[in-house]
Amino acid sequence: MLIDFLGHGYSDRPEKFGYTLEDHADTIVTLLDALGLMERPLAAVLVGLAMPRWYLHGELSEPEPDYERFLAESGIGFRIVPAAGHPMGLQNPAGLAATVAGIVAESGQHWS
């Protein structure tokens, strides 16, 4: 799941929205509530999926050794996207694409 702030990127820009940080936070909480994800942390959702799972981490982001250990113990793949922080697709789109292509190639599966 990817969440984009209203009025940013490709998201619509409703006229009757305040665009403060609090407005965006309220929208995300409403979305998570509607999806039933507030009771379950995202990590629990990942662990419960019966499909290949990968966590991509930007090289310039703060390291998260405890989370990396949890991912490894849960069978969730971990890859670092070079020369990027959290906004990987903006900071290094070619590196993000290469990382995803590498995962797909390693999986030996055909994706459509």
N, C-alpha and C positions, 0 to 999 in steps of 0.2 A: 504494500500500500504506500502510495506517495501522497503527501498533502502539500498543496501549494496555497500560499496566502491569496485571498481574493484580491484581484487587481494587480497581481504580480505574475510574471511569466505569461502563460497562455490562459490564465484564469480570467473569467468575466470580471468587470468592474461595476458592481451594482451602485446606483446613485445613492441609495438610502443605507449606506454602510459607513461607519465612522473611521475605519482604517487605523485605529489606534492598536497598540500591542494587546490591550485588554480585549478589544473587539475580535481580533484574530484568535486569541486564546479561547474566548468563549465559543467561537465557531468550531475550533478543533475539539473542545470538550463535548459540544453538542454532537459532532460527528462520531466521536468515539463512543458516546453513550448510545447513539442510534445503532451502531454496529455491535454493541454489546461487548466492547473491549476494555471498559474501565475496570472491570473486576479482574481481568486477566492481563498481566503485563505482556508487552509485545514478545518478550522472550518465550513465554509460555505458549503463545500462538505459534511461533516458529517451531518449537519442539513438537507440537502436536500435529504438524503437517506431514502427510505421507508422500513426500516428493523431495527431490534434491533441493537443498536450501543453501544459500550462500550469503555471507555478510561482507559487504564491501566497505573498507575503511580508507579514508584519504590519508596519504602519507604525512601531510602537514597537520592533521588533527591530533589532538591529545591522545596518547596511548591509553588503552584500557585493558591492562593485563588480566584483571579478574574476569572481564567479559569475554576476552579471547579464550581464556581457560574454560569458561562455561560453554562457549560455542564448540570448542574441541570435544569436551566431554559429552555434548549433546549430539555430536555427529553433524554439526553445521559447519560448512566450509567457510574459510576466512581468507580474503585476499586484500592486499593493499593496492590502492590505485595511486600510482606515482605522481608526484608534483601536484597534489590536490589536497584540499582540506575537505570540509563538509560539502560544499557545493561542487562536487566532482565534475558534474556535467557542464558546469560553467568554467571551471578553472583548468580542466584538462579533458575535454571531450574525447580526444583521440586516445588518451590513456585509459579512460573509462571504457570506451568501446573495445580497446585491445584486451583489457582485463576480462570483460564479459565474453569476448570471442574466445579467449583462452579457456575459460571455464566450459563453454559449450564444446570446444574441440576436445578437451580432456574427458568430457562426460561420455563421448562416443555415441551420443543420442542425436537423433535428427529433430530439430525444433522447427515448428512452422508457425 
